[in-house]
Amino acid sequence: MQRYISRRAMVGKACIGLNSTILGASVIGDGSFIDSYTILGYPTRHKIMKLLENDYIDYDALDSFSEGCRIGSRCIVRSNTIIYEYTNISDDVEIGHDVLVREFVYIDSSTRIGSHTVIDGYVEIGKKVNIQTGCYIPPKAIIEDRVFIGPYTLILNDKYPPSGRLVGSRICHDAIIGAGVTILPGVVVGEGAVVAAGALVTRNVEPYTVVKGRPARLCYSRDEYEERKRRYINQA
């Protein structure tokens, strides 16, 4: 199969790669690039379970159950990425290879999502966010504007798994999360805060502070962080 594009889909002046699948009433804005082997508008688990009651499932059946997703203008969705129905991606968003974006996710403009990242549904992500390779973003997480999240960061949402009671975490404007950080359920990382690589964040982080360690503890201010960064850059 070269590609499957639903008759209900509204595709602007976009480039659609070979072997890509666009289901349901999906919308793709002008100037976007949808790479090969991507699936847009994938139905939710509940709908898949309903389809399994039938003897045979094909793309027409999947299409008929899908409400589609929305991809804005000038977006890049790279190969082997799957985006579920009910997800809304704004303009100028860039998504890496092998990314999974589940249902009811909102990603605001000019955000970048690294390869092999999982955004597991019911998540809000702001403008100009940079999420690096291999991160896990669970349901109920909120990531505000201009946040940087280093590779292989894990955000959790269940204090006693599997309890079924999910508690979202929030990462506020302009925060920086280093590589390999684990953020426990319900934690708020304050505006402009910095979490050092490898930290285990078990409680709220105050705005414009820097924390490190397992568990993470205050080490200095964001101002000192910026001064250290300035000296480091000038040594090059």
C-alpha positions in Angstrom: 0.0 0.0 0.0 1.5 3.3 -1.1 -0.6 5.5 1.3 -4.1 5.7 2.8 -5.8 9.1 3.0 -9.3 9.2 4.3 -11.9 10.9 2.2 -12.9 12.9 5.2 -9.4 14.3 5.7 -8.6 17.9 4.8 -5.0 18.0 3.5 -3.7 21.4 2.5 -0.6 22.0 0.4 1.4 19.4 2.3 3.9 16.7 1.4 2.6 13.3 2.4 5.2 10.5 2.3 4.8 7.0 0.9 3.2 4.3 3.1 1.7 7.0 5.4 -1.9 6.6 6.7 -4.3 9.5 7.5 -7.5 8.5 9.1 -10.8 10.1 9.9 -11.5 13.8 9.7 -7.8 14.7 10.1 -6.6 18.2 9.1 -3.1 18.9 7.8 -2.1 22.5 7.3 -0.2 24.1 4.3 3.5 23.6 4.1 3.6 20.6 6.4 5.8 17.5 5.8 4.3 14.1 6.8 7.1 11.5 6.4 6.7 7.9 5.3 5.3 5.2 7.6 3.4 7.6 9.8 -0.1 7.1 11.1 -2.3 10.2 11.8 -5.7 9.9 13.6 -5.2 6.4 15.0 -8.4 5.4 17.0 -8.4 5.2 20.8 -8.1 1.9 22.6 -11.9 1.8 23.3 -12.6 2.0 19.6 -10.0 -0.7 18.7 -11.7 -3.0 21.3 -15.0 -2.4 19.6 -13.5 -3.2 16.2 -12.1 -6.5 17.6 -15.7 -7.6 18.1 -15.8 -8.0 14.3 -14.1 -10.8 12.4 -12.0 -8.6 10.2 -10.4 -5.2 10.6 -9.0 -3.1 7.7 -8.1 0.5 7.1 -11.6 1.4 6.0 -12.9 0.2 9.4 -10.2 2.1 11.3 -11.0 5.2 9.2 -14.7 4.9 9.9 -14.1 5.0 13.7 -11.6 7.8 13.7 -12.4 11.4 14.4 -8.9 12.4 13.2 -6.3 14.7 14.5 -5.2 18.2 13.6 -1.7 19.1 12.3 -1.0 22.8 11.8 0.9 24.5 9.0 4.7 24.1 8.4 4.9 21.1 10.7 7.4 18.2 10.3 6.2 14.7 11.4 9.1 12.2 10.8 8.9 8.6 9.8 7.2 5.9 12.0 5.4 8.4 14.2 1.9 7.6 15.4 -0.5 10.4 16.4 -3.9 9.4 17.8 -7.3 11.0 17.1 -8.4 14.0 19.2 -4.9 15.4 19.3 -4.3 19.0 18.2 -0.8 20.1 17.1 -0.3 23.8 16.3 1.8 25.5 13.6 5.6 25.0 13.2 5.9 21.9 15.4 8.7 19.5 14.7 8.4 15.8 15.7 11.2 13.2 15.5 11.2 9.6 14.4 9.3 6.8 16.2 7.3 9.2 18.4 4.0 8.2 19.9 1.4 10.9 20.7 -1.8 9.5 22.2 -5.3 11.1 22.3 -6.3 14.5 23.7 -2.8 16.0 23.5 -2.4 19.7 22.7 1.0 20.9 21.5 1.4 24.6 20.9 3.4 26.3 18.2 7.1 26.0 17.5 7.6 23.1 19.9 10.1 20.3 19.1 9.5 16.6 20.2 12.6 14.3 20.0 12.7 10.9 18.5 11.5 7.9 20.6 9.4 10.1 22.9 6.1 8.9 24.2 3.4 11.5 25.1 0.8 9.2 26.6 -2.5 11.2 26.2 -4.3 14.0 28.0 -1.2 16.3 28.0 -0.8 20.0 27.5 2.5 21.3 26.0 3.1 25.0 25.5 5.0 27.1 22.9 8.7 26.8 22.0 9.1 23.7 24.2 12.1 21.5 23.4 11.6 17.9 24.5 14.7 15.8 23.7 15.1 12.1 22.7 13.4 9.3 24.6 11.3 11.2 27.1 8.1 9.9 28.7 5.2 12.3 29.3 2.2 10.8 31.1 -1.4 11.7 31.2 -2.3 14.9 33.2 1.2 16.5 32.7 1.3 20.2 31.9 4.4 21.6 30.3 4.4 25.4 29.9 6.1 27.7 27.4 9.8 27.6 26.6 10.6 24.6 28.8 13.7 22.5 27.9 13.5 18.8 28.8 16.7 16.7 28.4 16.9 13.2 26.9 15.4 10.2 28.7 13.5 12.2 31.3 10.6 10.4 33.0 7.6 12.2 34.4 5.4 10.0 36.5 1.7 10.3 37.6 0.9 7.4 39.9 2.2 7.5 43.5 1.3 3.8 44.2 1.1 2.0 40.9 -1.1 0.7 39.6 -3.6 2.6 41.8 -5.6 4.2 39.1 -5.5 7.5 40.8 -3.4 9.7 38.5 -1.8 13.0 39.7 -0.3 15.3 37.1 2.9 17.2 37.4 3.5 20.7 36.0 6.7 22.2 34.6 6.4 25.9 34.5 7.6 28.6 32.0 11.3 28.6 31.1 12.3 25.7 33.4 15.2 23.5 32.4 15.2 19.8 33.0 18.5 17.9 32.6 19.0 14.5 31.0 17.8 11.4 32.8 15.7 13.2 35.4 12.8 11.5 37.1 9.9 13.7 38.3 7.5 12.1 40.7 3.7 12.5 40.6 2.2 15.9 41.5 5.5 17.8 41.5 5.6 21.4 40.3 8.8 22.6 38.9 8.6 26.4 39.3 9.1 29.1 36.6 12.8 29.4 35.5 13.9 26.5 37.8 16.8 24.2 36.7 16.9 20.5 37.6 20.3 18.9 37.1 20.9 15.8 35.1 20.1 12.5 36.8 18.1 14.1 39.6 15.1 12.5 41.4 12.6 15.2 42.0 10.4 14.2 44.9 8.9 17.6 45.9 8.2 21.0 44.4 11.0 23.1 43.0 10.9 26.8 43.8 11.1 29.3 40.9 14.5 30.4 39.7 16.4 27.8 41.8 18.7 25.0 40.8 18.4 21.5 42.4 20.4 18.3 42.0 20.8 14.9 43.5 18.7 11.9 44.5 16.5 13.2 46.0 17.0 16.6 44.5 18.0 19.4 46.9 18.6 23.1 46.4 22.2 24.0 45.4 22.1 27.6 44.1 20.1 30.2 42.2 19.2 30.5 38.6 21.3 33.7 38.4 24.3 31.7 39.6 23.5 29.0 37.0 23.5 31.6 34.2 26.8 33.1 35.4 28.4 29.6 35.5 27.0 29.0 32.0 28.4 32.3 30.8 31.9 31.5 32.1 31.7 28.0 30.6 30.8 29.3 27.2 33.6 32.0 27.3 36.2 29.3 28.0 35.6 27.7 24.5 
